[in-house]
Amino acid sequence: MLSKRLLEISKLIDSNKVVYDVGSDHALLPCFLVKNNICPKVYASDNKIGPYNRAIENIKKYQLEGKVIPVLAEGIEDIRDDVDIITICGMGFYTIEHILEGKNLTKYDKIIVQINKDNELLRDFINKHKYYIIDEEVIFDGFYYELVVFSAKEEREYSPLEIKYGPILLKKKSEMFIKYLNYRKDKLEEIYLRSKNEKILKEIKEIDSILLD
Ligand SMILES: C[S@@+](CC[C@H](N)C(=O)[O-])C[C@H]1O[C@@H](n2cnc3c(N)ncnc32)[C@H](O)[C@@H]1O
């Protein structure tokens, strides 16, 4: 029922919390969370009628009416008062920036974001707002994905290296993160062979120093 990517995201959600899934499309993550008794209630929100209708179909299919609540709304404009955790997955950074910019996020326990690329821009956005990164994971589901969990309840500042690679990822140095760094390094080496660009070489050396640390 759930892709490996969404399954890994579900593991970051604490039990008994109310979740608001932005850009839910098919509502598969909300349905999984409720069906598996992780959450008592999840909002499946989307700003387009097609995905909203797909969510309603799945809610009916899994008989989760009243527990998975479909919402047709832009971003978090219509977010409900009982929400503890926001998930925003499978969208581009600029859409997510548009959804979160100027919003008061201090009441939420966690905001879980999964974008397909531009995680450095995401962490730069987090840093600019002095938000606090609670957790990070790298997963592989056909592609490498970074999952970033942050909160606006505490203030933090991050170094350029942490913004680029992830403060928690650098600290945890999981096996998957090492694989991901080697993958990034291989790609950069291919580019360097063609371009002999000094900036690329600097980045390769930067990754080497993280791997050797
Ligand atoms: C690629 S799907 C991702 C579905 C699911 N979250 C996942 O990760 O598999 C992106 C969904 O986000 C919705 N979306 C895009 N921009 C949005 C916005 N500003 N507010 C709410 N939903 C949005 C789209 O309509 C689409 O259904």
The ligand as a MOL file (V3000), in Angstrom:
LIG
                    3D

  0  0  0     0  0            999 V3000
M  V30 BEGIN CTAB
M  V30 COUNTS 27 29 0 0 0
M  V30 BEGIN ATOM
M  V30 1 C 3.7960 14.8310 -6.1090 0
M  V30 2 S 2.3700 14.9250 -5.1250 0 CHG=1
M  V30 3 C 2.9680 14.2610 -3.6130 0
M  V30 4 C 1.9530 13.3800 -2.9320 0
M  V30 5 C 2.3840 12.8310 -1.5890 0
M  V30 6 N 2.5700 13.9070 -0.6140 0
M  V30 7 C 3.6390 12.0190 -1.7130 0
M  V30 8 O 4.6960 12.4330 -1.1960 0
M  V30 9 O 3.5930 10.9340 -2.3370 0 CHG=-1
M  V30 10 C 2.2300 16.6540 -4.7650 0
M  V30 11 C 0.8220 17.0650 -4.3590 0
M  V30 12 O 0.9100 18.3670 -3.7960 0
M  V30 13 C -0.1920 19.1400 -4.2040 0
M  V30 14 N 0.1810 20.5450 -4.0490 0
M  V30 15 C 1.0580 21.2610 -4.7950 0
M  V30 16 N 1.1510 22.5220 -4.3440 0
M  V30 17 C 0.3080 22.6110 -3.2690 0
M  V30 18 C -0.0440 23.6720 -2.3810 0
M  V30 19 N 0.4850 24.8820 -2.5060 0
M  V30 20 N -0.9440 23.4160 -1.4010 0
M  V30 21 C -1.4900 22.1830 -1.2750 0
M  V30 22 N -1.2000 21.1450 -2.0850 0
M  V30 23 C -0.3100 21.3610 -3.0780 0
M  V30 24 C -0.4350 18.6720 -5.6300 0
M  V30 25 O -1.7630 18.9500 -6.0310 0
M  V30 26 C -0.1360 17.1690 -5.5320 0
M  V30 27 O -1.2890 16.4220 -5.2640 0
M  V30 END ATOM
M  V30 BEGIN BOND
M  V30 1 1 1 2
M  V30 2 1 2 3
M  V30 3 1 2 10
M  V30 4 1 3 4
M  V30 5 1 4 5
M  V30 6 1 5 6
M  V30 7 1 5 7
M  V30 8 2 7 8
M  V30 9 1 7 9
M  V30 10 1 10 11
M  V30 11 1 11 12
M  V30 12 1 11 26
M  V30 13 1 12 13
M  V30 14 1 13 14
M  V30 15 1 13 24
M  V30 16 1 14 15
M  V30 17 1 14 23
M  V30 18 2 15 16
M  V30 19 1 16 17
M  V30 20 1 17 18
M  V30 21 2 17 23
M  V30 22 1 18 19
M  V30 23 2 18 20
M  V30 24 1 20 21
M  V30 25 2 21 22
M  V30 26 1 22 23
M  V30 27 1 24 25
M  V30 28 1 24 26
M  V30 29 1 26 27
M  V30 END BOND
M  V30 END CTAB
M  END
